[in-house]
């Protein structure tokens, strides 16, 4: 795993390919381990992931930004940056914290979008289930009425079928 993190050496092309393969499998494993975050019904997991991203971004601002003496200030800066609100009461002042803020915007917008999509998906799923129940109920009523009509047609046609059967039999004389 650490081989993928090392800078590639210019003299060893097989080592570079090995690092790329290890990096690919590492990223694949990470995505597989976190696939539950984006599955249906994963709103709680998305919220936890978004809060974790916010906490990590807050730690980053607390470490990089000198105008955030407390962790609470750093969290506030991370939230306003991630949500792209930008109230202006706390702003990144150093080049490192400004570069970090760009990453926080991308992570924050992604995390907030995932949470909002999870909530919207839950509401839509609830509405869809209600509509499905109404459609199925109506379908069962219509099928019941169709069965009754078929039964009535069968009873109405039964005497005619019996008459036709006796008329079609050859008479023995």
ZAZALUM-802322 format. One line per 10 residues: their letters; for each residue y, z, x of C-alpha. Coordinates in steps of 0.02 Angstrom, whole numbers. Layout:
N
A> Y Z X; ...;
! end
This chain:
173
XXXXXXXXXX> 0 0 0; 121 40 140; 86 -130 217; 183 -212 76; 335 -103 113; 348 -148 297; 460 -292 349; 361 -449 389; 334 -488 571; 387 -661 624;
XXXXXXXXXX> 235 -689 734; 95 -651 611; 81 -764 459; -88 -692 402; -10 -518 402; 131 -583 291; 5 -659 168; -94 -498 169; 63 -400 127; 106 -520 -14;
XXXXXXXXXX> -69 -505 -88; -65 -315 -74; 108 -314 -153; 49 -425 -295; -101 -314 -333; 6 -157 -319; 132 -226 -445; -9 -283 -559; -84 -109 -556; 85 -30 -592;
XXXXXXXXXX> 113 -143 -742; -64 -110 -805; -38 78 -787; 123 69 -888; 68 -56 -1020; 66 79 -1154; 255 90 -1140; 278 -78 -1223; 137 -72 -1349; 160 -48 -1536;
XXXXXXXXXX> 185 134 -1577; 247 176 -1402; 422 232 -1454; 397 407 -1385; 337 338 -1220; 487 220 -1213; 605 364 -1246; 523 468 -1109; 534 319 -990; 718 293 -1033;
XXXXXXXXXX> 757 477 -1005; 663 471 -840; 765 320 -785; 924 411 -835; 872 566 -736; 832 462 -582; 996 369 -596; 1085 536 -614; 1000 597 -456; 1054 439 -368;
XXXXXXXXXX> 1236 461 -419; 1229 645 -375; 1171 598 -201; 1286 446 -175; 1446 486 -267; 1562 621 -197; 1660 639 -361; 1507 708 -450; 1490 887 -385; 1368 939 -521;
XXXXXXXXXX> 1209 858 -584; 1283 857 -759; 1429 750 -699; 1306 634 -613; 1203 618 -772; 1361 581 -871; 1409 446 -747; 1233 375 -754; 1235 373 -945; 1406 292 -962;
XXXXXXXXXX> 1358 165 -830; 1186 129 -903; 1256 112 -1078; 1397 3 -1009; 1524 113 -1098; 1632 153 -948; 1748 288 -1015; 1833 298 -846; 1830 487 -827; 1702 468 -686;
XXXXXXXXXX> 1687 308 -586; 1589 256 -432; 1708 264 -284; 1602 226 -130; 1528 55 -93; 1352 127 -98; 1377 206 -270; 1456 45 -336; 1305 -56 -279; 1193 78 -355;
XXXXXXXXXX> 1293 64 -517; 1246 -120 -531; 1063 -72 -526; 1094 69 -650; 1171 -56 -773; 1017 -168 -763; 895 -23 -779; 997 62 -914; 1019 -91 -1023; 832 -125 -1009;
XXXXXXXXXX> 784 55 -1049; 906 70 -1195; 847 -98 -1263; 665 -43 -1256; 703 117 -1352; 808 26 -1482; 673 -106 -1502; 542 29 -1525; 642 114 -1661; 679 -50 -1748;
XXXXXXXXXX> 497 -99 -1735; 444 65 -1816; 565 38 -1961; 512 -142 -1984; 328 -95 -1978; 356 35 -2114; 444 -92 -2223; 309 -222 -2190; 172 -100 -2241; 264 -66 -2404;
XXXXXXXXXX> 280 -252 -2439; 96 -279 -2395; 45 -142 -2518; 148 -224 -2656; 74 -395 -2620; -104 -328 -2617; -77 -232 -2779; -10 -388 -2864; -153 -491 -2793; -282 -367 -2861;
XXXXXXXXXX> -199 -374 -3033; -202 -564 -3032; -384 -568 -2976; -430 -447 -3116; -343 -558 -3244; -431 -711 -3172; -600 -624 -3185; -565 -582 -3367; -518 -763 -3403; -676 -826 -3320;
XXXXXXXXXX> -782 -704 -3419; -698 -761 -3580; -727 -944 -3536; -910 -910 -3497; -938 -824 -3663; -846 -962 -3755; -948 -1098 -3670; -1116 -1009 -3681; -1157 -1065 -3860; -1109 -1244 -3817;
XXXXXXXXXX> -1224 -1241 -3666; -1368 -1177 -3773; -1341 -1316 -3903; -1334 -1449 -3769; -1493 -1384 -3690; -1589 -1392 -3854; -1523 -1567 -3894; -1574 -1633 -3725; -1756 -1571 -3740; -1880 -1700 -3794;
XXX> -1963 -1661 -3959; -2151 -1654 -3965; -2223 -1748 -4111;
! end
